[in-house]
Amino acid sequence: MVVESLAVINQRGETVLVANHLLMCDRKEPAQPNQSH
């Protein structure tokens, strides 16, 4: 996943941003059991 790569590269304040974005996406879309990516 590109977002994860970004989180690894910018492991400072961007990680929080990415996590927040993922949370928002999770709320928009139904929770998927297969989220290992």
N, C-alpha and C positions, 0 to 999 in steps of 0.2 A: 504494500500500500504506500502511496506517495506521502500521505499525511504522516505515517509512522517514520518514514525516512527523514522528513522535515523535523520531526520531534527529536530524532537522534542527533541531527546536525545542529539544530538550535536548541540545545538543552539548557535554556536559561529562563526566559519568560515566555518564549514561544510555546513551550510544552503546555503551559496552562491554557494558552489560546487554543492549541490543537485539541486539548482535552475538552474544553468548553464547546468547541465546534462539533466534536464527536458526540457530546451529550445532546446538543441541539438536534443533530441528525438522528440520533437514537429516538428522540421524542417525536420527531416528524414521522419517521418510518417505523413500522411495527418491529418489535424486537425479534431478531433472527437468531435461532439456536446455533447456526454455523457462522460464528464471527471469529475465526481463528486467524484471519489475515491481519 
